[in-house]
Each structure stands twice: as C-alpha cells, then as structure tokens.
C-alpha cells in the first residue's frame, strides 16, 4: 500500500509531504543545519542531509516498523560515490 504525501510548505520551502515538513521543523527547532533532498546518489535522493561534524543522510517514511525500510537501497546507492560509508538513518 502506497501512501501519497500531501505537499507542505515550511519556512518558504515546499516539501513533498507533511511528514518531511515536520522533520524539517524538528531540525529547525533543534537549530540543526540540514539540506532537503541534497543530492542524487545513483537514483536515490535522500530526504535530508543533516550537517555537522559528521554528515548524516536521512530518509523519512511513514512506516511503523524499521524492517519496512529498504536499507540495502541506501547502502548500494552510496557504494560508488563520495558518500560511501556515510552514516544513514531512517526516520518515521
């Protein structure tokens, strides 16, 4: 079952879903620096790059269980790029 996101604007930026906009709001409240859909990694565009001492690549999905994430997609997408070995996380 695929859930269609509702495009939402937060701080002048249009996000593909309310869930992504909520995470952007959360990052903003924490005063974290982040980029939305920062780059294309072999056909996978991460939802966020959280910037700091270590960059964290984050994917946001409305899943109830971690097992629903396709973590292999994240690993293979970064394999032959400068992001190889990047810290990736899945947010629900």
N, C-alpha and C positions, 0 to 999 in steps of 0.2 A: 504494500500500500504506500503510495507516494503522497506526501503532504505538500501542497503548494504553499509557498511563503506569501505573505502579504507585504509588498514593498512598503518600507517605512523610512521616513526622514528623521535623522537625529543630527543636530548641530550643522544643518545645511548639507549633509551627505545622505544620499539615498542608499539604503541597504536593501538587499533582496528579500529580507524577512524581518518580522518583529523580533525574532529570537536573536538575529545578528545585531540589530539595533540595541537590544537590551544588553548584550555583551559589550558593545561599544560604550554604552552608558556606564556600565560597571567599570570598565577600564578607565574611563574618564574620571569617575568618582575616586578611583584609587590613585589618580594622577600618573597612570602608566602611559608611556608613549607607545603607540601602535599604528600600524598601517592596515587598511582594509583592502582585501584582495591584492596583495602586494606584488605578485609576480606569477608567471605561468611556469610550472615545473612539469614538463613532459605531459601536458594535457590536464594537469591538476592545478587548480588555482586555490591555494589555501584561503580561508576566510580572513584570517588575521596573521600578522607578524607582530608579536609583542617584543618591543625593543628594549634592550638593557645591556648588562654585561654579557649575557648570552641571549641571542635571539631565539624566541620560541615561536614555532609555527603552529597555529591553532585552527582546527576545523570545528565548526558548530553544526550540530544536527539535533533534531527533536527526538532523540532516542531515549528509551527507558533503561536500556542495558548497554554497558560498554561493549559487549560482544557484538552488537549490531554495527559497530564501526568497522570499515574495511581498512584496517591498519596496514595491510600489505600494499594497498594503493599508495599510501603515504610514503612508505619505505621505498617502493620501486620508483615513484615519481621523483624522489630526491637522489636516487642512486648515482646517476652520472652527471650531477650538477655540483655547483659550488656549495649547495646546501646539504651535500652528502653528510650523514651523521648528525643532522640538525636535531634539536630537541623538538619533538612533535607532541601535541596534546589534543585530546578530543573533549569538547565541551558540550554539555547538554542543557 
